[in-house]
Amino acid sequence: MNLRKSLMTATAMVSLSATAALAEEITIATVNNADMIVMQKLAPQWEEATGNSINWVVLEENVLRQRTTQDIATNGGSFDIMFIGAYEAPIWGANGWLTSLNDFGDDADYNLEDIFQLVRNGLSADGNLYAVPLYSETSFTFYRTDVFEAAGVAAPTSQPTYTEFAEMVAAVHDPDNGMYGTCQRGKAGWGENMAFVGTLANAFGARWFDMDWQPQLDSPEWNAAITYYVDLMTNYGPPGATANGHNENRALFKDGKCATWVDATSAANDVRNPSTSSVADVTDFFQAPMEVTDKGTGWFWSWALAIPASSNKTDTAKDFLKWATSQEYFEMVGETEGWVAVPSGTRASIHDDPRLLEAAPFAATIKDAIFSVDPADPTRDPVPYTGVQFVAIPEFQGIGNYVGQQVAAALAGQQSVEDTLANSQAFALREMTKAGYIK
């Protein structure tokens, strides 16, 4: 008996040693959003179960995009997993920069088909899946029910126009008491201020390019949209708005400083969570406004996990991806953080879960809003591209960032709207000619 016990102990020690020898550390580049912070909190469970470890590189959104783009384009190999989105995944995948995740469809336990097809399509290229989503989103309007009621403003029951939205904002603006009428993104970046400004421009009938890929940034439609944006934020926004991106505005809204905010549906779980928000019980939602058209007025985005082709720890990285985007993971978030905190817009089984619908009845609204978006038909006038708040071509990142900087300069009062758009048009024309879109 003692001999048998000794043999069993020795075998166990050998097994543990083998596991330790096979254990790997993976490096994950991630944005500093609330859902990713929860993932870092829960990830030790995966580390303990597998024996592997994680080196988290947590970056502000613009910095994350800059670092990951540079690393993957140069085959740098600094990261084993990257948080990227619906813009990067198909472009980088088609370039051979990402590892295909098609084999996830062979894992019955993972149930890839449970992830909404619209979302999977947005993370694929040429029939190959290159990233799996933590959450997906469109945009809608957050508003303070108590502030609207006190000001005698009725919330719209159908999609309002931006003209009507400005009237609501003016009525609830009360800076002397620390309440700003609206908080919109002002921080420069194609994924920051231009996420909102791009959909605003769509609403005013603008487009980035015509069917011949000629830039349209000096059009009357763009002028009307940027003029509206600058006036709205100058008159009714918080001071220093050019420093505020998604996270900064989310914090302002949760702290009770903003009466309205047009931004990501994925923030609703945080804003309506009483453990993280001071306005959880007095926040509701209506559609992002339209103006001359309702096309492209709500964006489409997924934050997703992908594996660079340069990683030599693909098997371990895939194991983490399956864990972090599984149905079980979302249930774990619900059980540990509260079901109101569960990431949205990813799995049908989670969106239909009674526990989620009870804790977050707005989840059904989010799902409907996401499925109302058509990235293939994003503008009033025809365009040669897909993408609502972005253009799905490699050159857009540079063009979008430049235009974002110009728009931020207009918001800061450093230049006119006309100069902003003239500069943007000239830059886009130069870049599109250099890239060969314009002959």
Residue pairs with C-beta under 8 A, 6 or more apart in sequence:
19 51
20 51
22 51
23 50
23 51
23 52
23 53
24 52
24 53
24 313
24 316
25 52
25 53
25 54
25 55
26 52
26 53
26 54
26 55
26 80
26 81
26 311
26 313
26 316
26 317
26 320
27 54
27 55
27 57
27 78
27 79
27 80
27 81
28 54
28 55
28 56
28 57
28 79
28 80
28 81
28 82
28 83
28 320
29 57
29 59
29 64
29 67
29 68
29 71
29 78
29 79
29 81
29 82
29 83
30 36
30 39
30 40
30 56
30 57
30 58
30 59
30 64
30 83
31 58
31 59
31 60
31 61
31 64
31 83
31 303
32 58
32 59
32 60
32 61
32 247
33 61
33 246
33 247
33 303
34 250
34 267
34 270
34 276
35 134
35 135
35 266
35 303
35 343
36 58
36 83
36 134
36 303
38 333
38 337
38 341
39 134
39 324
40 56
40 58
42 329
42 332
42 333
42 336
43 54
43 324
45 332
46 52
46 54
46 320
46 323
46 324
47 53
47 54
50 316
50 319
52 316
52 319
52 320
54 320
57 67
57 79
59 67
60 247
61 189
61 191
61 192
61 245
61 246
61 247
62 187
62 188
62 189
62 191
62 192
62 245
64 83
65 189
65 191
65 397
67 78
68 79
68 82
68 84
68 88
69 88
69 397
70 76
71 77
71 78
71 79
71 308
71 310
72 82
72 92
72 97
72 98
72 308
72 310
73 97
75 309
75 310
76 310
77 308
77 310
77 311
77 312
79 308
79 311
80 307
80 308
80 311
80 313
80 316
80 317
81 305
81 306
81 307
81 311
81 317
81 320
81 321
82 305
82 306
82 307
82 308
83 134
83 303
83 304
83 305
84 92
84 131
84 303
84 304
84 305
84 306
85 191
85 301
85 302
85 303
85 304
86 122
86 123
86 136
86 300
86 301
86 302
86 304
87 191
87 387
87 390
87 392
87 396
87 397
88 306
89 98
89 122
89 123
89 124
89 125
89 130
89 131
89 302
89 304
89 306
90 122
90 123
90 124
90 125
90 130
90 392
91 125
91 392
91 393
91 394
92 98
92 130
92 306
93 100
93 124
93 125
93 126
93 128
93 130
93 131
93 306
94 125
94 126
96 309
97 308
97 309
98 130
98 131
98 306
98 307
98 308
98 309
99 130
99 306
99 307
99 308
99 309
99 311
99 314
99 317
99 318
100 128
100 129
100 130
101 129
101 130
101 131
101 132
101 306
101 307
101 318
101 321
102 128
102 129
103 318
104 110
104 112
104 129
104 132
104 318
104 321
104 322
105 112
105 113
105 129
107 322
109 326
110 322
110 326
111 327
111 349
112 120
112 129
114 327
114 347
114 348
114 349
115 132
115 133
115 325
115 346
115 347
115 348
116 136
116 345
116 346
116 347
116 348
116 370
116 371
118 136
118 370
118 371
119 133
119 136
119 302
119 345
119 346
120 129
122 136
122 300
122 302
122 375
123 129
123 130
123 131
123 132
123 133
123 302
123 304
124 130
130 306
131 302
131 304
131 305
131 306
132 304
132 305
132 321
132 325
133 302
133 303
133 304
133 305
133 325
133 345
133 346
134 303
134 304
134 305
134 324
134 325
134 343
134 346
135 266
135 302
135 303
135 343
135 344
135 345
135 346
136 266
136 300
136 301
136 302
136 303
136 344
136 345
136 346
136 370
137 264
137 265
137 266
137 299
137 300
137 301
137 302
137 344
137 345
137 366
137 370
138 264
138 265
138 288
138 298
138 299
138 300
138 301
138 366
138 369
138 370
138 372
138 373
139 195
139 196
139 199
139 262
139 263
139 264
139 265
139 288
139 298
139 299
140 262
140 265
140 285
140 286
140 287
140 288
140 298
140 365
140 369
141 165
141 260
141 261
141 262
141 285
141 286
141 287
141 288
141 289
142 253
142 260
142 261
142 262
142 263
142 267
142 268
142 271
142 283
142 284
142 285
143 155
143 168
143 259
143 260
143 261
143 283
143 284
143 285
143 286
144 172
144 256
144 258
144 259
144 260
144 279
144 282
144 283
145 155
145 282
145 283
145 284
146 282
147 172
147 179
147 259
147 282
148 154
148 155
148 168
148 172
148 259
151 171
151 172
152 171
153 168
153 171
153 172
155 284
155 286
156 164
156 286
156 287
157 286
158 287
159 286
159 287
159 288
159 289
159 290
159 294
159 297
160 168
160 286
160 287
160 289
160 290
161 289
161 290
161 291
162 200
162 203
162 204
162 228
162 289
162 290
162 291
163 291
164 289
165 260
165 289
166 228
166 232
166 236
168 260
169 181
169 182
169 232
169 236
169 259
169 260
170 181
170 235
170 236
171 181
172 179
172 181
172 259
172 260
173 179
173 180
173 181
173 182
173 235
173 236
173 259
174 181
178 256
178 257
179 256
179 257
179 258
179 259
180 236
180 237
180 238
180 252
180 257
180 258
180 259
181 235
181 236
181 237
181 258
181 259
181 260
182 232
182 233
182 236
182 237
182 258
182 259
182 260
182 261
182 262
183 237
183 238
183 241
183 244
183 249
183 252
183 253
183 257
183 258
183 260
183 261
184 196
184 229
184 232
184 233
184 237
184 241
184 249
184 261
184 262
184 263
185 192
185 193
185 195
185 196
185 197
185 244
185 245
185 246
185 249
185 263
186 193
186 233
186 237
186 241
186 242
186 243
186 244
186 245
186 408
186 411
187 193
187 242
187 243
187 244
187 245
187 248
187 408
188 242
188 401
188 404
188 405
188 407
188 408
189 245
189 400
189 401
189 404
190 390
190 396
190 397
190 399
190 400
190 401
190 403
190 404
191 390
191 400
192 245
192 246
192 404
193 245
193 404
193 407
193 408
193 411
194 389
194 390
194 400
194 403
194 404
194 407
195 246
195 299
195 301
195 389
195 390
196 262
196 263
196 389
197 225
197 226
197 229
197 404
197 407
198 208
198 299
198 388
198 389
198 390
198 400
199 288
199 296
199 297
199 298
199 299
199 388
199 389
200 225
200 228
200 229
201 207
201 221
201 222
201 225
201 226
202 293
202 295
202 296
202 297
202 378
202 379
202 380
202 388
203 225
203 289
203 290
203 291
203 292
203 293
203 294
203 296
203 297
204 221
204 222
204 224
204 225
204 228
204 291
204 292
205 221
205 291
205 292
205 293
205 379
205 380
205 381
206 216
206 219
206 221
206 222
206 225
206 379
207 216
207 221
207 379
207 380
207 381
207 383
208 215
208 216
208 217
208 383
208 385
208 391
208 396
208 399
208 428
209 215
209 216
209 383
209 384
209 385
209 391
209 432
209 437
210 216
210 381
210 383
211 382
211 383
211 384
212 384
212 438
213 384
213 432
213 437
213 438
214 429
214 432
214 438
215 424
215 425
215 428
215 429
215 432
216 222
217 403
217 421
217 424
217 425
217 428
218 421
218 422
218 424
218 425
221 292
222 421
223 417
223 418
223 421
226 407
226 410
226 417
226 420
226 421
227 417
229 407
229 411
230 410
230 411
230 417
233 241
233 411
234 411
234 413
238 244
238 252
238 257
238 258
241 411
242 408
242 411
242 412
244 252
246 263
246 264
246 267
249 258
249 261
249 263
250 261
250 263
250 267
250 270
250 271
252 258
252 261
253 261
253 271
253 279
253 283
254 270
254 271
254 276
254 277
254 278
254 279
255 278
256 278
256 279
262 288
262 289
264 301
265 285
265 344
265 345
265 366
265 369
265 370
266 303
266 343
266 344
266 345
266 366
268 285
268 344
268 360
268 362
268 366
269 340
269 341
269 342
269 343
269 344
269 360
270 276
270 277
270 341
271 277
271 279
271 280
271 283
272 280
272 283
272 340
272 360
272 362
273 280
273 338
273 340
273 341
274 280
274 281
275 338
276 341
277 283
285 362
285 365
287 297
287 298
287 369
288 297
288 298
289 297
290 297
292 380
293 379
293 380
295 374
295 377
295 378
295 379
295 380
296 378
296 379
296 388
296 389
298 369
298 372
298 373
298 388
299 373
299 388
299 389
300 370
300 373
300 375
300 388
300 389
301 389
302 345
305 320
305 321
305 324
305 325
307 314
307 317
307 318
307 321
311 317
323 329
325 346
327 347
327 349
327 350
330 342
330 343
330 346
330 347
330 350
331 350
331 353
333 341
333 342
333 343
334 341
334 342
334 353
334 355
334 356
334 359
338 359
339 353
339 355
339 356
339 358
339 359
339 360
340 359
340 360
342 350
342 356
342 360
344 351
344 360
344 363
344 366
344 367
345 351
345 366
345 367
345 370
350 356
351 363
351 364
351 367
356 363
357 363
357 364
373 388
375 386
375 387
375 388
375 392
376 386
378 386
378 387
378 388
385 391
385 392
385 393
386 392
387 396
390 396
390 400
391 399
391 400
393 437
395 431
395 432
395 435
395 437
398 431
399 427
399 428
399 431
399 432
402 424
402 427
402 428
403 424
403 427
403 428
406 415
406 420
406 421
406 423
406 424
407 420
409 415
409 420
410 416
410 417
410 419
410 420
415 423
429 438
432 438
